[in-house]
Amino acid sequence: MHIGSGGGRRNKISIRIKPVNIELEEDSVCIVLTIVDTPRFVVGYLECQYNVILAEESHIKCNPWFRDNWVHALLYFIPPTGHALRGMDIELMCCLLPCVDMISVIGKADSLTPSEPRGFKKCIMDIEHYNTSIYNFPYDIENDDKETIQDNSELWALLPFAIIGLEEVTNLDRKVVHMRRYPQSIAEVDNLKHSDFSRLRSALLNSHLSGLKLLTHDMLYETCHIKKLSRIVHSDIHDLSILPEELAIQSVHLKEESLRNLESCLAAQGSQAKFKE
């Protein structure tokens, strides 16, 4: 699974994109996790991964060792201002929405008072007024089971996840605790009363892992695929009022044309071989 991160401020400005691969075990299941920090180049990086996969699928002979770099989820870190979203956040979210499953996160949530996160979360969830949205753990009341409905509704209520960063690891009452220490108290990263981190981790690496991967492949990638093919066909036409159904039909026609060209090339090669014999 690939997870990207974007938004927020950094003390040290970086312009490098460096994926970090981690092998971990979640509920007795081995997971290869790739974390990609994408400062400034989020949209470009996402489109690049789709283009690489599209190019690989276009080859007559696929590379058996090819490893795709789907970005299945993007954690968008929001500064803990306690107020509404900044204009730059809204603009970037609108750009990211068609490309990736975006999950909003309030970083450094421990800098807020206990009562502030609730109001801040409500302001952030009003993002739909700007014609954009975030991944909200959807569920179907008629088709999903009660456990799924309850789990997704609880996750939706937590959006955006308020998390705190790890500062040290210690043992308390014979238990390993990830925490941050303050002059008069401590905050535990995995304690639901202090941070939403454990629920976010469980959703990404366990309960919603397969769903995020399917959504990336079946919807986001196919949408980008169709748009790219449409731009190729209509490179000299500046008509942006193309319906999704028309884009799908054009995609099918392009694939059929590619197959016809391939058959013609193979037939020509067969004729040349017979002629040489």
C-alpha positions in Angstrom: 0.0 0.0 0.0 1.2 3.5 -0.8 0.4 6.5 1.3 1.2 10.1 0.4 1.3 13.1 2.5 0.6 16.8 1.7 -0.4 20.1 3.2 0.8 21.7 6.4 4.1 23.6 7.1 7.6 22.3 7.4 10.4 23.9 9.3 12.9 22.8 6.6 11.8 23.3 3.0 12.4 20.2 0.9 12.0 19.8 -2.8 12.8 16.1 -3.0 10.4 13.2 -3.3 11.8 10.2 -1.5 9.6 7.1 -1.0 10.3 5.1 2.2 9.5 1.4 2.2 8.4 -0.3 5.4 7.5 -3.9 6.1 5.2 -4.3 9.1 2.7 -6.7 10.5 -0.9 -5.7 11.2 -3.2 -8.3 12.8 -0.9 -11.2 11.7 -0.9 -9.9 8.1 2.4 -8.7 6.5 2.1 -5.4 4.7 4.6 -3.6 2.6 3.9 0.1 3.2 5.4 2.9 1.1 5.2 6.4 2.5 5.8 9.2 0.1 6.4 12.8 1.3 5.5 15.0 -1.6 6.3 18.7 -0.8 5.0 21.0 -3.5 4.7 18.3 -6.2 1.6 16.4 -5.1 -0.5 16.5 -8.2 2.5 16.1 -10.5 3.7 13.0 -8.6 0.2 11.4 -8.7 -0.2 12.0 -12.5 3.3 10.6 -13.0 2.4 7.3 -11.3 -0.7 6.9 -13.4 1.3 7.6 -16.6 3.9 5.0 -15.7 1.1 2.4 -15.2 -0.7 3.4 -18.4 2.5 3.1 -20.4 3.2 -0.4 -18.9 -0.4 -1.5 -19.8 0.2 -0.3 -23.4 3.1 -2.7 -23.9 2.5 -5.8 -26.0 4.5 -7.9 -23.6 4.1 -6.9 -20.0 7.0 -6.8 -17.6 6.5 -9.6 -15.1 8.7 -7.7 -12.6 6.8 -4.5 -12.9 5.7 -3.1 -9.6 3.1 -0.4 -9.7 3.3 2.6 -7.4 -0.4 3.3 -6.9 -1.0 6.0 -4.2 -4.0 4.5 -2.4 -4.4 7.2 0.2 -3.2 10.7 0.8 -3.0 12.2 4.3 -3.6 15.9 4.0 -2.2 17.5 7.1 -4.0 20.6 8.2 -2.3 23.1 10.6 -4.1 23.3 14.0 -5.2 26.9 13.6 -8.6 26.2 15.3 -10.3 28.3 12.5 -11.6 27.6 9.0 -9.5 26.1 6.2 -7.1 28.4 4.5 -7.7 29.4 0.9 -4.6 27.5 -0.3 -5.8 24.3 1.4 -9.2 24.5 -0.3 -7.5 25.1 -3.7 -5.1 22.2 -3.4 -7.8 19.9 -2.1 -9.9 20.7 -5.2 -6.9 19.8 -7.4 -6.2 16.5 -5.6 -9.8 15.2 -5.4 -9.9 13.6 -8.9 -6.5 11.9 -8.4 -6.5 10.2 -5.0 -8.4 9.1 -1.9 -7.8 12.1 0.3 -8.0 11.8 4.1 -7.8 15.0 6.1 -5.7 15.0 9.3 -5.2 17.7 11.9 -1.5 17.7 12.7 -0.1 18.7 16.1 -3.6 18.4 17.6 -2.1 18.6 21.1 -1.6 22.3 20.6 -5.4 22.7 20.7 -7.4 22.8 23.9 -9.7 19.8 24.6 -12.8 21.8 23.3 -11.3 23.3 20.2 -11.0 20.2 17.9 -14.7 19.6 17.7 -15.5 23.1 16.3 -12.4 23.0 14.1 -13.5 19.6 12.6 -16.9 21.0 11.8 -15.4 23.9 9.9 -13.2 21.6 7.9 -16.1 19.2 7.1 -17.9 22.1 5.5 -15.5 21.9 2.6 -18.4 20.5 0.4 -19.5 24.1 0.1 -16.5 24.6 -2.1 -17.5 21.8 -4.5 -14.9 19.4 -3.2 -14.9 16.7 -0.6 -12.6 14.2 1.2 -12.8 10.4 1.6 -15.6 10.0 4.2 -15.7 6.3 4.7 -19.0 5.8 2.9 -21.5 3.0 3.6 -24.8 1.7 2.2 -27.5 1.2 4.9 -29.4 -1.2 2.7 -26.5 -3.5 1.6 -23.8 -3.2 4.2 -23.9 -5.2 7.4 -24.4 -3.6 10.8 -20.7 -3.9 11.8 -19.6 -2.1 8.6 -22.2 0.6 9.0 -21.2 1.2 12.7 -17.5 1.2 12.0 -17.7 3.6 9.0 -20.1 6.0 10.8 -17.7 6.2 13.8 -14.8 6.9 11.4 -16.8 9.6 9.6 -17.6 11.2 13.0 -13.9 11.4 13.7 -13.0 13.3 10.5 -10.6 15.0 10.2 -8.5 12.8 12.4 -6.7 14.7 15.1 -3.4 13.2 15.8 -0.2 13.9 17.8 3.3 13.0 16.9 5.5 10.5 18.8 8.2 12.0 20.9 9.4 9.0 23.0 8.7 5.4 23.8 8.6 4.2 27.4 7.2 1.5 29.6 4.3 2.3 31.9 2.8 -0.5 34.0 4.7 -3.1 31.9 3.2 -1.7 28.8 5.0 0.0 25.9 3.6 3.5 25.5 4.2 6.0 22.6 3.9 9.4 24.1 4.7 13.1 24.3 5.8 14.5 27.6 4.7 17.9 29.0 5.8 19.7 32.2 2.7 18.5 34.1 1.3 15.6 32.1 1.8 13.2 29.1 -0.2 12.5 26.0 -0.4 8.9 24.6 -0.4 8.6 20.8 -2.4 5.4 20.9 -4.9 6.5 23.6 -8.2 7.4 21.9 -8.8 10.0 24.6 -5.7 11.8 23.5 -5.4 11.1 19.7 -7.2 9.5 16.8 -4.1 7.9 15.5 -5.0 4.3 16.4 -8.3 4.5 14.5 -6.6 6.1 11.5 -3.9 3.3 11.5 -6.5 0.6 11.8 -8.6 2.0 8.9 -5.6 2.4 6.6 -3.8 -0.9 7.3 -6.7 -3.2 8.2 -10.4 -2.5 7.8 -10.3 -0.2 4.7 -7.1 -1.3 3.0 -8.7 -3.4 0.2 -11.5 -0.8 -0.3 -9.0 2.0 -0.8 -7.0 -0.1 -3.3 -10.1 -1.0 -5.3 -11.4 2.6 -5.4 -8.0 3.8 -6.6 -7.9 1.2 -9.4 -11.5 1.0 -10.5 -12.5 4.6 -10.3 -9.6 7.1 -9.9 -7.2 5.4 -12.3 -9.9 4.6 -14.9 -11.1 8.3 -14.8 -7.6 9.6 -15.4 -7.0 6.9 -18.0 -10.2 8.0 -20.0 -9.3 11.7 -19.7 -5.8 11.1 -21.0 -7.0 9.1 -23.9 -9.6 11.7 -24.7 -7.0 14.4 -24.8 -5.0 12.4 -27.3 -8.0 12.0 -29.6 -9.2 15.5 -29.2 -5.8 17.2 -29.1 -7.0 19.8 -31.6 -10.5 20.3 -30.2 -10.9 22.6 -27.2 -14.3 21.3 -26.2 -14.5 20.6 -22.4 -18.2 19.6 -22.4 -17.6 15.9 -23.0 -19.9 13.5 -21.1 -18.4 10.6 -19.1 -20.3 8.2 -21.3 -18.7 9.6 -24.4 -15.2 9.4 -22.8 -15.8 5.7 -22.0 -16.9 5.0 -25.6 -13.8 6.8 -26.9 -11.6 4.7 -24.6 -13.1 1.5 -26.0 -12.6 2.7 -29.6 -9.0 3.5 -28.9 -8.4 0.1 -27.5 -10.1 -1.6 -30.4 -7.9 0.5 -32.8 -4.8 -0.5 -31.0 -5.7 -4.2 -31.3 -6.4 -3.8 -35.0 -3.0 -2.2 -35.5 -1.4 -5.0 -33.6 -3.1 -7.7 -35.6 -2.0 -5.9 -38.8 1.6 -5.8 -37.6 1.5 -9.5 -36.7 -0.1 -10.4 -40.0 2.6 -8.4 -41.9 5.4 -10.1 -39.9 3.8 -13.5 -40.8 3.7 -12.7 -44.5 7.4 -11.6 -44.4 8.3 -14.8 -42.7 6.5 -16.9 -45.4 8.1 -14.9 -48.1 11.6 -15.6 -46.7 10.9 -19.3 -46.6 
